[in-house]
Amino acid sequence: MRTFRSGILLLSAASLLALGACTAKKDDKPAAATGPAEATVNGAVISQGQVDLVIKQRSGGQPVPPEARKALIDNLVLQAVVAQEGAKQGLEKSPDFVNQMETVRQSALANAYIEDWIKKNPVTDEMLKAEYDRLKAASAGTEFKARHILVEKEADAKAIIATLKKTPAAFDKLAKEKSKDPGSKATGGDLGWFDTQRMVPEFGAAVSKLEKGKFTEEPVKTQFGYHVILLEDSRPIEPPPMESVKPQLSQQLQQQNIKKHVDALKAAAKIEIAAAASAPAATASAAAPAASK
């Protein structure tokens, strides 16, 4: 079923949240890392919790071999060595660093909130059944199995039709010899099973009017050229079993629910955007000389 196969997903949880750049408070203290030490660098701890978190982010929660964990710890050690040098030079107080850390903090906190919300608001079997039934009803219809011969000129298509009227069995041979469609030429114009909504409108309309075993007696013009179409069979569209699409449906519903919830949070928030931040670049640059006078 086309609707189930495509499974158009909404935005991911991470992409729903815009990162805000706000100035951090000078007295903000980062929370201590959790878990026993995996390594120390000049007395600073790289904790098991830190290592586990990075592994989870990079592997999607899948376990990694011991050598990969060791390589990651080595990278974190090197990172800590360089970071400590940056701290010695006072770079933690630079505006760029402060803004970046606040942005990272908000991003991590927002993602933590989304993960917690998902745990507290799981997709239920009732939701899945309702969504499956909705998509099943929306995808009801007929799919077709057809062949076609594509040519550039209408006269060539009419000549092929004239030949087919005398020798209907010649369709396969004519398609291999004359069709300009590289995707189906070698298989005698075979397009397999398809929903007419996947085709350009003129082609879909012509196919839906044909009787089984019949070919178009007039060339069908589309943006690609002129087609001669043979309908081999048709059948009602059968949806796949619910169990086979359950993971995709669950993900789709989950992201729909996340978006709805985040949209509601945004609607309830008091949001003020500075005029300078929303002004077009040209307007801002034009105003600069006047401001300097």
C-alpha positions in Angstrom: 0.0 0.0 0.0 1.5 3.3 -1.0 0.5 5.3 2.1 2.0 2.7 4.4 5.1 2.2 2.4 6.0 5.9 2.3 5.2 6.5 5.9 5.8 10.3 5.9 7.3 11.1 9.2 7.1 14.5 11.0 10.0 16.3 12.3 12.2 14.4 14.8 12.2 15.3 18.4 15.6 17.0 18.2 14.6 19.1 15.2 11.4 20.4 16.9 13.4 22.4 19.4 15.2 25.6 18.3 18.4 26.3 20.2 18.2 29.6 22.1 21.4 31.7 22.8 21.0 33.4 26.1 23.6 34.8 28.5 24.5 32.3 31.3 24.5 33.6 34.9 28.0 34.0 36.2 27.2 32.0 39.4 25.9 29.0 37.5 27.7 25.8 38.5 27.6 22.7 36.3 26.3 19.5 38.0 28.9 16.9 38.9 29.2 14.0 36.5 27.8 10.7 37.8 29.2 7.3 38.3 32.7 6.0 39.2 35.8 7.4 37.5 36.8 5.9 34.2 39.9 8.2 34.1 41.3 11.3 35.8 43.2 14.2 34.2 45.1 16.3 36.7 42.6 15.3 39.3 39.5 16.0 37.1 37.2 12.9 36.8 35.9 11.5 33.6 33.0 9.4 34.9 31.4 6.2 33.8 28.2 8.2 33.3 29.9 10.5 30.9 31.4 7.7 28.9 28.1 5.8 28.8 26.2 8.9 27.6 28.6 9.5 24.7 28.4 5.8 23.7 24.6 5.9 23.9 24.5 9.0 21.7 26.9 7.7 19.1 25.7 4.1 18.9 22.0 4.6 19.3 22.0 2.7 22.5 23.7 -0.4 21.1 26.5 -2.0 23.0 30.1 -1.4 21.8 33.1 -3.7 22.0 35.7 -3.0 24.8 38.3 -1.6 22.3 35.8 1.0 21.1 35.1 2.1 24.7 38.8 2.3 25.4 39.3 4.5 22.3 36.5 6.8 23.4 38.0 7.2 26.8 41.3 8.1 25.2 39.5 10.7 23.2 37.8 12.1 26.3 41.2 12.2 28.1 42.7 14.2 25.2 39.7 16.5 25.2 40.1 17.1 28.9 43.8 17.9 28.6 43.1 20.5 25.9 40.0 21.9 27.8 42.1 22.4 31.0 44.6 24.4 29.0 41.7 26.6 27.7 40.5 27.1 31.3 44.0 28.2 32.3 43.9 30.9 29.7 40.5 32.1 31.0 38.6 31.2 27.9 35.6 30.0 30.0 34.9 33.7 30.6 34.8 34.7 26.9 31.4 35.7 25.5 31.5 33.1 22.8 32.2 30.3 25.2 29.5 31.5 27.7 26.9 31.7 24.9 27.9 28.4 23.4 27.6 26.6 26.8 24.2 28.1 27.5 23.1 27.0 24.0 24.4 23.5 24.7 22.7 23.5 28.2 19.3 24.4 26.8 19.6 21.8 24.0 20.5 19.0 26.4 17.8 20.0 28.8 15.2 20.3 26.0 16.1 16.8 24.7 16.0 15.4 28.2 12.5 16.8 28.6 11.4 15.2 25.3 12.8 11.9 26.3 11.0 12.0 29.7 7.7 13.1 28.0 7.9 10.2 25.6 8.3 7.8 28.5 5.3 9.3 30.3 3.1 9.4 27.1 3.7 6.2 25.2 1.8 5.3 22.0 -0.9 2.9 23.0 -2.3 -0.1 21.1 -5.6 1.8 20.7 -3.8 4.7 19.1 -2.0 2.3 16.7 -5.2 0.6 15.7 -7.0 3.9 15.1 -4.2 5.2 12.9 -3.9 1.9 11.0 -7.7 2.0 10.2 -7.4 5.6 9.1 -4.6 4.9 6.7 -6.3 1.7 5.5 -9.4 3.7 4.6 -7.4 6.5 2.9 -5.5 4.0 0.8 -8.5 2.0 -0.5 -8.6 1.7 -4.2 -7.2 -0.3 -7.2 -3.7 -1.0 -8.4 -2.8 -2.0 -11.9 -0.3 -4.1 -13.7 0.6 -2.7 -17.1 3.2 -2.3 -19.9 3.9 0.7 -22.0 5.8 1.8 -25.1 7.2 5.4 -25.0 8.1 7.2 -28.2 8.8 10.9 -29.0 6.4 11.4 -31.9 2.7 10.9 -32.1 3.0 9.4 -35.6 5.3 6.7 -34.2 2.8 5.8 -31.5 0.0 5.6 -34.0 2.1 3.2 -36.2 2.7 1.0 -33.1 -1.0 0.9 -32.4 -1.7 -0.1 -36.0 0.7 -3.0 -35.7 -0.8 -4.1 -32.4 -4.3 -4.1 -33.9 -3.0 -6.7 -36.4 -0.7 -8.6 -34.0 -1.5 -7.9 -30.3 1.1 -10.4 -29.1 3.8 -8.2 -30.6 3.7 -5.7 -27.7 6.7 -7.2 -25.9 8.9 -7.2 -29.0 7.8 -3.7 -30.0 8.6 -2.3 -26.6 12.1 -3.8 -26.6 12.7 -2.4 -30.1 11.1 1.1 -30.0 10.5 2.2 -26.4 12.5 5.2 -25.1 11.9 4.3 -21.5 15.2 2.9 -20.2 13.5 1.6 -17.0 11.1 -0.8 -18.8 12.4 -1.2 -22.3 14.5 -4.3 -21.6 11.5 -6.1 -19.9 9.1 -5.4 -22.8 7.6 -2.2 -21.2 6.7 -4.0 -17.9 5.8 -1.5 -15.2 4.8 -4.0 -12.6 2.0 -3.3 -10.1 1.4 0.4 -9.3 -1.2 2.8 -7.9 -2.2 5.4 -10.6 -1.5 8.2 -8.1 2.2 7.4 -8.6 1.9 8.2 -12.3 1.5 11.5 -14.2 -2.2 12.3 -14.4 -2.7 11.6 -18.1 -1.1 8.2 -17.8 -3.1 7.2 -14.7 -6.4 8.3 -16.3 -5.7 6.3 -19.4 -4.8 3.1 -17.4 -7.9 3.4 -15.2 -10.2 3.4 -18.3 -8.7 0.3 -19.9 -10.1 -3.2 -19.8 -7.9 -6.1 -18.8 -5.9 -7.3 -21.9 -6.7 -4.1 -23.9 -4.3 -1.4 -25.1 -4.9 2.3 -25.7 -6.1 2.8 -29.3 -5.0 6.4 -29.2 -1.5 7.7 -28.1 -1.4 9.0 -24.6 0.5 12.3 -24.4 2.4 13.2 -21.3 5.4 15.4 -20.5 7.7 12.4 -21.4 6.3 11.8 -24.9 3.6 9.5 -26.4 2.6 6.3 -24.7 1.0 3.1 -25.9 -0.3 1.3 -22.8 -1.4 -2.3 -22.3 -3.3 -3.2 -19.2 -2.5 -6.8 -18.0 -4.4 -6.9 -14.7 -5.9 -5.0 -11.8 -6.8 -5.8 -8.2 -8.0 -4.1 -5.0 -5.2 -2.6 -3.0 -4.5 -4.8 0.0 -2.9 -3.2 3.1 0.0 -5.0 4.8 -0.8 -6.7 8.1 -0.8 -4.3 11.0 2.0 -6.1 12.7 4.3 -5.5 9.8 3.9 -1.7 9.9 3.5 -1.4 13.6 7.0 0.0 14.3 6.6 2.7 11.5 3.2 3.7 12.7 4.4 3.9 16.3 7.2 6.2 15.3 4.9 8.3 13.2 2.3 8.7 16.0 5.0 9.4 18.6 6.4 12.3 16.5 2.9 13.6 15.7 2.2 13.7 19.5 5.6 15.4 20.3 4.9 18.1 17.7 1.4 18.7 19.0 2.7 19.0 22.6 5.7 21.3 21.7 3.4 23.5 19.6 1.1 23.8 22.7 4.0 24.7 24.9 5.1 27.4 22.4 1.6 28.8 22.2 1.4 29.1 26.0 4.8 30.7 26.3 5.3 34.5 26.4 7.7 35.0 23.5 9.2 38.4 22.6 11.5 38.8 19.7 13.6 41.9 19.5 12.8 44.1 16.5 16.5 44.1 15.4 16.6 40.3 15.4 13.6 40.1 13.0 14.5 42.9 10.7 15.7 42.1 7.2 19.4 42.3 6.6 19.0 45.1 4.1 17.0 47.2 6.5 19.6 46.7 9.3 22.5 47.6 7.1 20.7 50.6 5.7 20.1 51.9 9.3 23.7 51.5 10.3 25.1 54.7 8.7 22.3 56.8 10.2 23.0 55.4 13.7 26.7 56.3 13.4 26.0 60.0 12.7 
